[in-house]
Amino acid sequence: MEAAARADLAGDTGFYEKLLAPDFTLGTSQGELLGREEKLAGFRSGVHRIEREVLADVRVRVYGGTTAIATLTATVAWRYGAEHGERTVLFTQTFIRGAAAWILVASHGSEVRAAKPEKALNSAEPVDRVKPK
């Protein structure tokens, strides 16, 4: 995961050309489904740049020695043309073991937003403040 973050910061298209499966898919937090070539085109154009990336809560589970599921959050400062911003995204990624290395076959990211306090039924108080009777 750290190698991917370094590749993001460096705009290293070659890293992703090796990592992504030919039929790779990415589900974005904007509701788009991108393929391998669309993902690589973003790196190649240089229009979309990652300026800072912090990974957290990285967990990898390996199944049968050939499949791995990774979950993590990434807080990213980005620039897209003249626009820039920062957001935190929760990712789930699926890898398979290739002949020489692990290959990323699918990734999905959902933006993490500040949670609004839940309301208890029949109450004006947030759930975390409602005490049982």
DSSP file (Angstrom, degrees, kcal/mol; ACC not computed):
  #  RESIDUE AA STRUCTURE BP1 BP2  ACC     N-H-->O    O-->H-N    N-H-->O    O-->H-N    TCO  KAPPA ALPHA  PHI   PSI    X-CA   Y-CA   Z-CA
    1    1 A M     >        0   0    0      0, 0.0     4,-2.0     0, 0.0     5,-0.1   0.000 360.0 360.0 360.0 -39.6    0.0    0.0    0.0
    2    2 A E  H  >  +     0   0    0      1,-0.2     4,-2.3     2,-0.2     5,-0.2   0.869 360.0  56.0 -64.7 -34.9    2.8    2.4    0.8
    3    3 A A  H  > S+     0   0    0      1,-0.2     4,-2.2     2,-0.2    -1,-0.2   0.889 106.9  49.9 -63.7 -38.4    4.4    1.7   -2.6
    4    4 A A  H  > S+     0   0    0      2,-0.2     4,-2.5     1,-0.2    -1,-0.2   0.898 109.0  51.6 -66.6 -39.8    1.1    2.8   -4.3
    5    5 A A  H  X S+     0   0    0     -4,-2.0     4,-2.2     2,-0.2    -2,-0.2   0.913 110.5  48.7 -62.7 -41.8    1.0    6.0   -2.2
    6    6 A R  H  X S+     0   0    0     -4,-2.3     4,-1.9     1,-0.2    -2,-0.2   0.900 111.1  50.4 -63.9 -39.8    4.6    6.8   -3.3
    7    7 A A  H  X>S+     0   0    0     -4,-2.2     5,-2.5     2,-0.2     4,-1.0   0.887 108.4  53.0 -65.1 -38.9    3.6    6.1   -6.9
    8    8 A D  H ><5S+     0   0    0     -4,-2.5    42,-0.7     1,-0.2     3,-0.6   0.941 110.7  46.3 -59.1 -48.1    0.6    8.5   -6.5
    9    9 A L  H 3<5S+     0   0    0     -4,-2.2    -1,-0.2     1,-0.2    -2,-0.2   0.843 117.3  43.4 -65.2 -34.4    2.9   11.3   -5.2
   10   10 A A  H 3<5S-     0   0    0     -4,-1.9    -1,-0.2    -5,-0.2    -2,-0.2   0.555 105.9-124.4 -87.4  -8.6    5.4   10.7   -8.0
   11   11 A G  T <<5 +     0   0    0     -4,-1.0     2,-1.4    -3,-0.6    -3,-0.2   0.876  44.1 177.8  64.2  36.6    2.8   10.3  -10.8
   12   12 A D     >< +     0   0    0     -5,-2.5     4,-1.0     1,-0.2     3,-0.5  -0.585  15.5 174.2 -81.5  89.1    4.4    7.0  -11.5
   13   13 A T  H  > S+     0   0    0     -2,-1.4     4,-2.1     1,-0.2     3,-0.2   0.862  75.4  64.0 -61.9 -37.3    2.3    5.5  -14.3
   14   14 A G  H  > S+     0   0    0      1,-0.2     4,-1.4     2,-0.2    -1,-0.2   0.853  96.8  56.7 -57.9 -37.6    4.7    2.6  -14.7
   15   15 A F  H  > S+     0   0    0     -3,-0.5     4,-1.9     1,-0.2     3,-0.3   0.935 111.2  42.6 -58.6 -46.8    3.9    1.3  -11.2
   16   16 A Y  H  X S+     0   0    0     -4,-1.0     4,-2.5     1,-0.2    -2,-0.2   0.794 105.4  62.6 -74.4 -27.9    0.2    1.1  -12.1
   17   17 A E  H  < S+     0   0    0     -4,-2.1    -1,-0.2     1,-0.2    -2,-0.2   0.856 113.0  38.0 -62.5 -32.8    0.8   -0.4  -15.5
   18   18 A K  H  < S+     0   0    0     -4,-1.4    -2,-0.2    -3,-0.3    -1,-0.2   0.834 119.3  47.5 -82.6 -35.8    2.4   -3.4  -13.6
   19   19 A L  H  < S+     0   0    0     -4,-1.9    85,-2.7    -5,-0.2     2,-0.3   0.874  94.7  79.7 -76.5 -39.7   -0.1   -3.4  -10.7
   20   20 A L  E  < S-a  104   0A   0     -4,-2.5    85,-0.2    83,-0.2    83,-0.0  -0.528  76.9-127.2 -82.6 132.8   -3.4   -3.2  -12.5
   21   21 A A  E >   -     0   0A   0     83,-2.6     3,-2.0    -2,-0.3    15,-0.1  -0.332  28.7-109.6 -66.2 155.0   -5.0   -6.3  -14.1
   22   22 A P  E 3  S+     0   0A   0      0, 0.0    14,-0.3     0, 0.0    15,-0.2   0.836 122.3  40.4 -56.1 -32.9   -6.0   -6.0  -17.8
   23   23 A D  E 3  S+     0   0A   0     12,-0.1    -2,-0.1    13,-0.1    82,-0.1   0.035  87.0 154.2-105.2  26.6   -9.7   -6.0  -16.7
   24   24 A F  E <   -     0   0A   0     -3,-2.0    12,-0.8    80,-0.1     2,-0.4  -0.181  23.9-163.7 -53.0 141.5   -9.2   -3.8  -13.6
   25   25 A T  E     -aB 106  35A   0     80,-1.3    82,-2.0    10,-0.2     2,-0.4  -0.989   8.2-164.3-130.5 144.4  -12.2   -1.8  -12.4
   26   26 A L  E     -aB 107  34A   0      8,-2.5     8,-2.9    -2,-0.4     2,-0.6  -0.986   6.1-158.5-127.9 119.5  -12.4    1.1  -10.0
   27   27 A G  E     -aB 108  33A   0     80,-2.7    82,-2.6    -2,-0.4     6,-0.2  -0.884  22.8-152.8 -93.7 119.4  -15.7    2.2   -8.4
   28   28 A T    >   -     0   0    0      4,-2.8     3,-1.7    -2,-0.6    82,-0.0  -0.470  26.4-115.9 -94.2 163.5  -15.2    5.9   -7.4
   29   29 A S  T 3  S+     0   0    0      1,-0.3    82,-0.1    -2,-0.1    -1,-0.1   0.555 115.4  64.8 -73.4  -5.9  -16.9    7.8   -4.6
   30   30 A Q  T 3  S-     0   0    0      2,-0.1    -1,-0.3    79,-0.0    80,-0.1   0.335 122.6-104.7 -93.5   5.4  -18.4   10.0   -7.4
   31   31 A G  S <  S+     0   0    0     -3,-1.7     2,-0.3     1,-0.3    -2,-0.1   0.667  76.9 134.5  83.8  17.3  -20.4    7.0   -8.6
   32   32 A E        -     0   0    0      2,-0.0    -4,-2.8     0, 0.0     2,-0.5  -0.702  46.9-147.2 -98.3 151.8  -18.2    6.3  -11.7
   33   33 A L  E     -B   27   0A   0     -2,-0.3     2,-0.3    -6,-0.2    -6,-0.2  -0.966  23.8-172.5-117.7 112.7  -16.9    2.9  -12.8
   34   34 A L  E     -B   26   0A   0     -8,-2.9    -8,-2.5    -2,-0.5     2,-0.1  -0.771  11.4-143.8-108.1 149.1  -13.5    3.2  -14.5
   35   35 A G  E  >  -B   25   0A   0     -2,-0.3     4,-2.2   -10,-0.2   -10,-0.2  -0.417  38.5 -88.0 -98.3-179.7  -11.4    0.7  -16.3
   36   36 A R  H  > S+     0   0    0    -12,-0.8     4,-2.6   -14,-0.3     5,-0.2   0.913 124.9  48.6 -55.9 -50.0   -7.7    0.2  -16.4
   37   37 A E  H  > S+     0   0    0      1,-0.2     4,-2.3     2,-0.2    -1,-0.2   0.860 110.4  51.5 -65.7 -35.4   -7.0    2.5  -19.3
   38   38 A E  H  > S+     0   0    0      2,-0.2     4,-1.3     1,-0.2    -1,-0.2   0.905 111.2  48.2 -66.4 -40.5   -9.2    5.3  -17.8
   39   39 A K  H  X S+     0   0    0     -4,-2.2     4,-1.0     1,-0.2     3,-0.3   0.934 114.1  45.9 -63.3 -46.7   -7.2    5.0  -14.5
   40   40 A L  H  X S+     0   0    0     -4,-2.6     4,-2.7     1,-0.2     3,-0.4   0.862 105.5  60.6 -65.8 -35.6   -3.9    5.1  -16.3
   41   41 A A  H  X S+     0   0    0     -4,-2.3     4,-2.3     1,-0.2    -1,-0.2   0.860  98.8  58.1 -60.9 -35.4   -5.0    8.0  -18.5
   42   42 A G  H  X S+     0   0    0     -4,-1.3     6,-0.8    -3,-0.3     4,-0.7   0.874 111.1  41.7 -61.8 -37.3   -5.4   10.1  -15.4
   43   43 A F  H  < S+     0   0    0     -4,-1.0     3,-0.5    -3,-0.4    -2,-0.2   0.914 113.9  51.8 -73.5 -44.4   -1.8    9.6  -14.4
   44   44 A R  H  < S+     0   0    0     -4,-2.7    -2,-0.2     1,-0.2    -3,-0.2   0.871 105.6  54.0 -62.8 -38.7   -0.5   10.0  -18.0
   45   45 A S  H  < S-     0   0    0     -4,-2.3    -1,-0.2    -5,-0.2    -2,-0.2   0.790  90.7-145.0 -69.1 -28.2   -2.2   13.4  -18.6
   46   46 A G  S  < S+     0   0    0     -4,-0.7    35,-0.1    -3,-0.5    -1,-0.1   0.437  70.6 112.1  75.7  -2.6   -0.7   15.0  -15.4
   47   47 A V  S    S+     0   0    0     -5,-0.2    34,-2.1     1,-0.1     2,-0.6   0.889  71.4  55.1 -69.6 -38.7   -4.0   16.9  -15.0
   48   48 A H  E    S+C   80   0A   0     -6,-0.8     2,-0.4    32,-0.2    32,-0.2  -0.868  75.3 176.0 -99.4 117.5   -4.8   15.0  -11.9
   49   49 A R  E     -C   79   0A   0     30,-3.1    30,-2.5    -2,-0.6     2,-0.6  -0.952  27.3-141.9-124.6 141.2   -2.1   15.2   -9.2
   50   50 A I  E     +C   78   0A   0    -42,-0.7    28,-0.2    -2,-0.4     3,-0.1  -0.902  18.9 178.3 -97.2 123.8   -1.8   13.8   -5.7
   51   51 A E  E     +     0   0A   0     26,-2.9     2,-0.3    -2,-0.6    27,-0.2   0.743  68.6   5.7 -98.1 -28.1    0.0   16.3   -3.5
   52   52 A R  E     -C   77   0A   0     25,-1.5    25,-2.7     2,-0.0    -1,-0.4  -0.972  61.5-175.4-155.4 142.0   -0.2   14.5   -0.2
   53   53 A E  E     -C   76   0A   0     -2,-0.3     2,-0.5    23,-0.2    23,-0.2  -0.968   2.3-174.4-145.9 125.6   -1.5   11.1    0.9
   54   54 A V  E     -C   75   0A   0     21,-2.4    21,-2.7    -2,-0.4     2,-0.3  -0.980  12.8-154.5-122.7 120.7   -1.8    9.6    4.4
   55   55 A L  E     +C   74   0A   0     -2,-0.5     2,-0.3    19,-0.2    19,-0.2  -0.696  18.0 171.7 -94.3 145.9   -2.8    5.9    4.8
   56   56 A A  E     +C   73   0A   0     17,-2.4    17,-2.6    -2,-0.3    -2,-0.0  -0.974  53.8  20.9-147.5 160.2   -4.5    4.6    7.9
   57   57 A D  E    S-     0   0A   0     -2,-0.3     2,-0.4    15,-0.2    -1,-0.1   0.838  71.6-178.2  51.7  41.5   -6.2    1.5    9.2
   58   58 A V  E     +     0   0A   0     14,-0.1     2,-0.4    -3,-0.1    14,-0.2  -0.587   4.7 173.0 -74.8 124.1   -4.6   -0.7    6.5
   59   59 A R  E     -C   71   0A   0     12,-2.7    12,-2.5    -2,-0.4     2,-0.4  -0.999  10.7-171.4-133.8 131.4   -5.7   -4.3    6.9
   60   60 A V  E     -C   70   0A   0     -2,-0.4     2,-0.4    10,-0.2    10,-0.2  -0.989   1.1-170.9-125.8 128.3   -4.9   -7.1    4.4
   61   61 A R  E     -C   69   0A   0      8,-2.6     8,-2.6    -2,-0.4     2,-0.4  -0.978   9.6-154.1-118.7 130.7   -6.5  -10.6    4.5
   62   62 A V  E     -C   68   0A   0     -2,-0.4     2,-0.5     6,-0.2     6,-0.2  -0.883   5.6-162.2-107.8 133.9   -5.1  -13.4    2.3
   63   63 A Y  E >> S-C   67   0A   0      4,-3.7     4,-1.6    -2,-0.4     3,-1.4  -0.964  70.6 -20.4-120.0 119.2   -7.4  -16.3    1.2
   64   64 A G  T 34 S-     0   0    0     -2,-0.5    -1,-0.1     1,-0.3     4,-0.1   0.619 106.0 -81.9  64.5  13.2   -5.9  -19.5   -0.1
   65   65 A G  T 34 S+     0   0    0      2,-0.3    -1,-0.3     1,-0.1     3,-0.1   0.430 126.8  70.0  75.4  -3.0   -2.6  -17.9   -0.9
   66   66 A T  T <4 S+     0   0    0     -3,-1.4    31,-2.3     1,-0.2     2,-0.4   0.542  91.1  50.6-122.6 -12.2   -4.0  -16.5   -4.2
   67   67 A T  E  <  -CD  63  96A   0     -4,-1.6    -4,-3.7    29,-0.2     2,-0.4  -0.987  57.6-176.1-132.6 138.7   -6.5  -13.8   -3.3
   68   68 A A  E     -CD  62  95A   0     27,-2.3    27,-3.1    -2,-0.4     2,-0.5  -0.997  11.4-158.1-136.1 141.5   -6.2  -10.9   -0.9
   69   69 A I  E     -CD  61  94A   0     -8,-2.6    -8,-2.6    -2,-0.4     2,-0.4  -0.979  13.7-168.3-116.8 126.3   -8.6   -8.2    0.2
   70   70 A A  E     -CD  60  93A   0     23,-2.7    23,-3.0    -2,-0.5     2,-0.4  -0.936   5.4-172.8-115.2 137.9   -7.2   -4.9    1.5
   71   71 A T  E     +CD  59  92A   0    -12,-2.5   -12,-2.7    -2,-0.4     2,-0.3  -0.980  21.4 140.6-124.7 143.9   -9.2   -2.2    3.4
   72   72 A L  E     - D   0  91A   0     19,-1.7    19,-3.3    -2,-0.4     2,-0.4  -0.981  42.4-120.6-166.7 163.5   -7.8    1.1    4.3
   73   73 A T  E     -CD  56  90A   0    -17,-2.6   -17,-2.4    -2,-0.3     2,-0.4  -0.947  22.6-165.2-114.0 144.8   -8.5    4.8    4.5
   74   74 A A  E     -CD  55  89A   0     15,-2.5    15,-2.5    -2,-0.4     2,-0.6  -0.990   9.1-157.3-129.6 122.6   -6.5    7.4    2.5
   75   75 A T  E     -CD  54  88A   0    -21,-2.7   -21,-2.4    -2,-0.4     2,-0.4  -0.903  26.4-172.9 -98.1 120.6   -6.5   11.1    3.3
   76   76 A V  E     -CD  53  87A   0     11,-3.0    11,-2.0    -2,-0.6     2,-0.6  -0.947  27.8-156.3-126.5 130.1   -5.5   12.8    0.0
   77   77 A A  E     -CD  52  86A   0    -25,-2.7   -26,-2.9    -2,-0.4   -25,-1.5  -0.933  35.6-179.8 -96.6 125.3   -4.7   16.4   -0.9
   78   78 A W  E     -CD  50  85A   0      7,-2.7     7,-1.9    -2,-0.6     2,-0.4  -0.815  27.3-154.7-129.3 162.1   -5.3   16.6   -4.7
   79   79 A R  E     -CD  49  84A   0    -30,-2.5   -30,-3.1    -2,-0.3     2,-0.5  -0.991   7.6-178.2-137.2 129.3   -5.2   18.9   -7.6
   80   80 A Y  E >   -CD  48  83A   0      3,-2.6     3,-2.0    -2,-0.4     2,-0.3  -0.893  68.9 -57.2-128.0  99.7   -7.3   18.6  -10.8
   81   81 A G  T 3  S-     0   0    0    -34,-2.1   -32,-0.1    -2,-0.5     0, 0.0  -0.531 122.4 -17.0  62.9-124.2   -6.4   21.3  -13.2
   82   82 A A  T 3  S+     0   0    0     -2,-0.3    -1,-0.3    -3,-0.1     2,-0.2   0.599 123.0  90.5 -86.9 -12.8   -7.0   24.6  -11.3
   83   83 A E  E <   +D   80   0A   0     -3,-2.0    -3,-2.6     2,-0.0     2,-0.3  -0.544  51.8 173.6 -84.1 149.2   -9.2   22.9   -8.6
   84   84 A H  E     +D   79   0A   0     -5,-0.2     2,-0.3    -2,-0.2    -5,-0.2  -0.985   7.3 140.1-149.9 159.6   -7.7   21.4   -5.4
   85   85 A G  E     -D   78   0A   0     -7,-1.9    -7,-2.7    -2,-0.3     2,-0.3  -0.966  36.1-113.7-174.4-174.9   -9.0   19.9   -2.2
   86   86 A E  E     +D   77   0A   0     -2,-0.3     2,-0.3    -9,-0.2    -9,-0.2  -0.996  32.0 160.3-142.4 142.7   -8.6   17.3    0.4
   87   87 A R  E     -D   76   0A   0    -11,-2.0   -11,-3.0    -2,-0.3     2,-0.5  -0.986  33.1-124.6-156.0 162.0  -10.7   14.3    1.3
   88   88 A T  E     -D   75   0A   0     24,-0.5    24,-3.2    -2,-0.3     2,-0.4  -0.951  27.1-169.0-113.2 131.9  -10.6   11.0    3.1
   89   89 A V  E     -DE  74 111A   0    -15,-2.5   -15,-2.5    -2,-0.5     2,-0.6  -0.966  17.1-142.6-125.3 135.6  -11.7    7.8    1.2
   90   90 A L  E     -DE  73 110A   0     20,-3.0    20,-2.3    -2,-0.4     2,-0.3  -0.872  28.4-162.9 -94.3 122.5  -12.3    4.3    2.6
   91   91 A F  E     -DE  72 109A   0    -19,-3.3   -19,-1.7    -2,-0.6     2,-0.4  -0.832  20.7-168.6-111.2 145.5  -11.1    1.7    0.1
   92   92 A T  E     -DE  71 108A   0     16,-2.1    16,-2.1    -2,-0.3     2,-0.4  -0.997  20.0-174.7-123.7 126.4  -11.7   -2.0   -0.4
   93   93 A Q  E     -DE  70 107A   0    -23,-3.0   -23,-2.7    -2,-0.4     2,-0.5  -0.961  15.6-151.5-128.6 140.8   -9.3   -3.6   -2.9
   94   94 A T  E     -DE  69 106A   0     12,-2.9    11,-2.7    -2,-0.4    12,-1.4  -0.948  17.2-176.8-115.3 125.6   -9.1   -7.1   -4.3
   95   95 A F  E     -DE  68 104A   0    -27,-3.1   -27,-2.3    -2,-0.5     2,-0.3  -0.867  10.4-161.4-117.6 150.5   -5.8   -8.6   -5.4
   96   96 A I  E     -DE  67 103A   0      7,-2.4     7,-3.0    -2,-0.3     2,-0.6  -0.957  31.5-107.7-124.7 152.1   -4.9  -11.9   -7.0
   97   97 A R  E     - E   0 102A   0    -31,-2.3     5,-0.2    -2,-0.3     2,-0.1  -0.685  38.8-165.0 -81.0 119.4   -1.5  -13.5   -7.0
   98   98 A G        -     0   0    0      3,-2.7    -1,-0.0    -2,-0.6     4,-0.0  -0.231  40.3 -86.5 -88.4-174.9    0.0  -13.3  -10.5
   99   99 A A  S    S+     0   0    0      1,-0.2     3,-0.1    -2,-0.1    -2,-0.0   0.861 124.2  11.8 -62.3 -37.1    3.0  -15.2  -11.8
  100  100 A A  S    S-     0   0    0      1,-0.3     2,-0.3     2,-0.0    -1,-0.2   0.619 132.1  -3.1-117.3 -19.1    5.5  -12.6  -10.5
  101  101 A A  S    S-     0   0    0    -83,-0.1    -3,-2.7    -5,-0.1    -1,-0.3  -0.967  82.5 -70.3-163.0 171.0    3.6  -10.3   -8.1
  102  102 A W  E     - E   0  97A   0     -2,-0.3     2,-0.4    -5,-0.2    -5,-0.2  -0.539  46.1-152.5 -72.4 141.5    0.2   -9.4   -6.7
  103  103 A I  E     - E   0  96A   0     -7,-3.0    -7,-2.4    -2,-0.2     2,-0.6  -0.967  11.2-131.3-121.6 132.8   -2.2   -7.8   -9.2
  104  104 A L  E     +aE  20  95A   0    -85,-2.7   -83,-2.6    -2,-0.4    -9,-0.2  -0.742  30.3 169.0 -84.7 118.4   -5.0   -5.4   -8.3
  105  105 A V  E     +     0   0A   0    -11,-2.7   -80,-1.3    -2,-0.6     2,-0.3   0.725  63.0  10.8-102.4 -27.4   -8.2   -6.5  -10.1
  106  106 A A  E     +aE  25  94A   0    -12,-1.4   -12,-2.9   -82,-0.2     2,-0.3  -0.992  56.2 179.8-154.9 145.2  -10.8   -4.3   -8.4
  107  107 A S  E     -aE  26  93A   0    -82,-2.0   -80,-2.7    -2,-0.3     2,-0.4  -0.996   3.9-171.4-144.0 143.1  -11.0   -1.3   -6.1
  108  108 A H  E     -aE  27  92A   0    -16,-2.1   -16,-2.1    -2,-0.3     2,-0.4  -0.996   5.2-167.2-136.8 133.4  -13.8    0.7   -4.6
  109  109 A G  E     - E   0  91A   0    -82,-2.6     2,-0.4    -2,-0.4   -18,-0.2  -0.968   4.3-172.5-122.3 135.9  -13.6    4.0   -2.8
  110  110 A S  E     - E   0  90A   0    -20,-2.3   -20,-3.0    -2,-0.4     2,-0.1  -0.994  29.9-118.5-125.1 127.7  -16.2    5.7   -0.7
  111  111 A E  E     - E   0  89A   0     -2,-0.4     2,-0.6   -22,-0.2   -22,-0.3  -0.411  24.3-131.6 -66.0 135.8  -15.7    9.2    0.7
  112  112 A V        -     0   0    0    -24,-3.2   -24,-0.5    -2,-0.1     2,-0.3  -0.792  29.4-174.3 -89.9 122.1  -15.7    9.4    4.5
  113  113 A R        -     0   0    0     -2,-0.6     2,-0.2   -26,-0.1   -26,-0.0  -0.833  36.3 -88.2-115.9 155.3  -18.0   12.2    5.6
  114  114 A A        -     0   0    0     -2,-0.3     2,-0.2     1,-0.1    -1,-0.0  -0.420  50.2-121.4 -61.9 129.4  -18.6   13.5    9.1
  115  115 A A        -     0   0    0     -2,-0.2    -1,-0.1     1,-0.0     3,-0.0  -0.508  15.4-134.2 -76.5 139.1  -21.4   11.5   10.6
  116  116 A K        -     0   0    0     -2,-0.2     2,-0.1     1,-0.1    -1,-0.0  -0.723  36.3 -97.9 -86.3 142.3  -24.5   13.3   11.8
  117  117 A P        -     0   0    0      0, 0.0     2,-0.1     0, 0.0    -1,-0.1  -0.374  39.9-122.4 -61.3 135.9  -25.7   12.2   15.3
  118  118 A E        -     0   0    0     -2,-0.1     9,-2.7     1,-0.0     2,-0.4  -0.454  20.6-130.1 -74.1 151.2  -28.5    9.6   15.0
  119  119 A K  B     -F  126   0B   0      7,-0.3     2,-0.1    -2,-0.1     5,-0.1  -0.876  17.1-124.9-103.4 136.2  -31.8   10.5   16.7
  120  120 A A    >   -     0   0    0      5,-1.5     3,-1.4    -2,-0.4     5,-0.1  -0.488  41.5 -90.3 -72.3 149.0  -33.5    7.9   18.9
  121  121 A L  T 3  S+     0   0    0      1,-0.3    -1,-0.1    -2,-0.1     3,-0.1  -0.372 111.7   7.2 -59.4 137.6  -37.0    7.0   18.0
  122  122 A N  T 3  S+     0   0    0      1,-0.2     2,-0.3    -3,-0.1    -1,-0.3   0.806 114.5 101.1  60.0  33.3  -39.5    9.3   19.7
  123  123 A S    <   -     0   0    0     -3,-1.4    -1,-0.2     2,-0.1     4,-0.1  -0.997  62.1-153.5-146.6 147.8  -36.7   11.5   21.1
  124  124 A A  S    S+     0   0    0     -2,-0.3    -1,-0.1    -5,-0.1    -3,-0.0   0.494  75.6  92.7 -93.8  -7.3  -35.1   14.9   20.2
  125  125 A E  S    S-     0   0    0      1,-0.1    -5,-1.5    -5,-0.1     5,-0.1  -0.623  86.7-103.4 -89.0 145.7  -31.8   13.8   21.8
  126  126 A P  B >>  -F  119   0B   0      0, 0.0     3,-1.8     0, 0.0     4,-0.6  -0.310  35.0-111.8 -60.0 151.4  -29.0   12.2   19.8
  127  127 A V  G >4 S+     0   0    0     -9,-2.7     3,-1.4     1,-0.3    -8,-0.1   0.869 114.2  60.1 -54.4 -43.1  -28.7    8.4   20.4
  128  128 A D  G 34 S+     0   0    0      1,-0.3    -1,-0.3   -10,-0.3    -9,-0.1   0.620 108.4  45.7 -68.1  -8.8  -25.4    8.6   22.2
  129  129 A R  G <4 S+     0   0    0     -3,-1.8     2,-0.5     2,-0.1    -1,-0.3   0.471  86.7 102.2-108.1  -4.6  -27.0   10.8   24.9
  130  130 A V    <<  -     0   0    0     -3,-1.4    -7,-0.0    -4,-0.6    -3,-0.0  -0.697  60.9-153.0 -82.8 124.7  -30.2    8.8   25.4
  131  131 A K        -     0   0    0     -2,-0.5    -2,-0.1     1,-0.1    -3,-0.0  -0.789  18.9-111.5 -99.9 139.7  -29.9    6.7   28.6
  132  132 A P              0   0    0      0, 0.0    -1,-0.1     0, 0.0     0, 0.0  -0.331 360.0 360.0 -65.6 150.8  -31.9    3.5   29.0
  133  133 A K              0   0    0     -2,-0.0    -2,-0.0     0, 0.0     0, 0.0   0.453 360.0 360.0 -83.9 360.0  -34.7    3.5   31.6
